[in-house]
């Protein structure tokens, strides 16, 4: 997702590496490798853009934090730290296989963000 690279550069690219570590080498690689497993990273980038507009320090209306707007009911997983936020998204999404906890996924608002 090129927007992520320009919005929050290396932090987001590094965060996206947590989705399929063997194939993803940053946000730009996500779209190039969609057919080989990078679909999880591509979806993660689209969700992050829909949730926070790619802003590391985005705060939601009930205290959600970071790129993936992790709700505070997840305790210490809710953080502004890019890597911590990405790890939380990996855990909550079952390694990118279940995005139903994110309203931008269930509403379809994520589509076309990257």
QUITATA-V901125 format. One line per field, one symbol per residue. psi: psi as a letter, one per 20 degrees, with the letter a starting at -180 (. if undefined). A space follows every 50 residues. Layout:
psi=???
//
This chain:
psi=ohhhghgjchgggghihiomhhhpkrghhghhjhikijhghggggggggh gjkkohkqprhkjqqagjlpqiijcihoqipghhgghghgghjlljinjh iphhghijihpjh.
//
